[in-house]
């Protein structure tokens, strides 16, 4: 795989992992997160999805988040900042893209929180994020799979056009 042509696609916890991977690895050109996240400070114990405990205890992906279990408002970041980091630090070539697919009746992640996080970003960042909130539940059904495939095709086609323009400009 060539850097700048690698895409991460994840459903549920994999959607959150894909976002974190893209924030850390410049080779990832884009990420599709399906039912992947909600607001971290809003994910308190008793909230949908098990709260922060899901990430720091149940899955043990981010054990240090446990330090904030009693004071989630003190968390050092939320997903809006993660999205901004992904988009504002482009890999070589075109600006990195993100698909956030969050169904309206997600039993784990609150679509209102997801929408608020994405809409709180500056417009220059939001233009690289495709937010989709279809009617439905947290399930990787055929429609969501097709939405991801369509987004991948469109995103890679746009990146290819941009690479072609850049190459043509270099040769002049």
C-alpha positions, 0 to 999 in steps of 0.5 A, a space after each residue: 500500500 502506498 501512503 496517502 492511499 490507505 483507508 481505515 474503516 471501522 464499525 462500533 469500537 473499530 470506528 473509534 479505533 480507526 479515528 485514533 489510528 488516523 490521528 496518529 498515523 499520517 499514512 492513513 488518507 481517510 477513515 470511515 467510522 460507523 457507529 464509532 463514537 459519542 462524546 467522551 465526557 457525556 459517556 458517564 457511568 449509566 449512560 448508553 454504551 457503558 460510559 467511559 468504562 467501555 474504553 478503559 476497563 471492558 476493552 482496556 484500550 485506553 486504561 488512563 481514561 479511568 483516571 477521569 471516571 469520577 470527573 469526565 468533564 476533565 478529560 483531556 480531549 473529545 472526538 471533535 479534537 480528534 477529528 480536527 487533528 485528523 483533518 488538519 494534519 494531512 498526509 502527503 497529497 490531498 487533505 484527509 477525509 472522514 466519514 462519520 455515519 451515526 444512525 438516529 437510533 444508536 443504542 450506544 452512541 447518542 447521535 445528538 452528541 455526535 452531531 454537536 461534536 462535528 458541527 462545533 468544528 470550524 467550517 474549514 475542517 467540516 468540509 473534509 468530514 461527511 456526517 451521515 445520520 440515517 434513520 435506523 439502529 446501530 447495525 452494520 446493515 447493507 445500506 451502511 456498508 454501501 454508504 461506506 463503499 460509495 464514500 470510499 469510491 468517491 473519496 479515492 476518485 477525488 484524491 486521484 483527480 487531485 494527484 493528477 492535477 498536482 502531477 500535471 502542475 509539476 511537469 509545467 
